Amino acid sequence: MSTLEAIIHESGRQFAVHAGSIIAIDRQGLAPGQEVVFDDVRLLTSADGTTIGRPSIEGAKVIGKVQRAFKGEKVIAYKYRRRKNSATRKGHRQRYTSVRITSVETN
């Protein structure tokens, strides 16, 4: 069997994946070890050729396993109003779920 690579669409972003790769998606309410199925596969590449979905490929799916939940780097939003003696500082840390891709499957 040839190795398959895919581009999946999840939470408004696209990820290029293959079996064994690790991606960080927006936080899902899933426990570590739980299985995740991504049905929105946009592109498949193998030794035989490339298949492009319009917008997705029917019957193709990517299966992954949840590894852990974590928080990203802190982002600081600083708003400064000149000559007004006013400034606002806010921080944010996005929450992510780490997923290891176990297989890429076609129909």
Protein Blocks (a to p, Z undefined) as FASTA:
>chain_A
ZZddddddeehiacdddehiacddddddbdehiacddfbdfbdcdfkbccdddfbcehia
cddddfbdcdddddddddddehklpacdddddddddddddfbdcdZZ
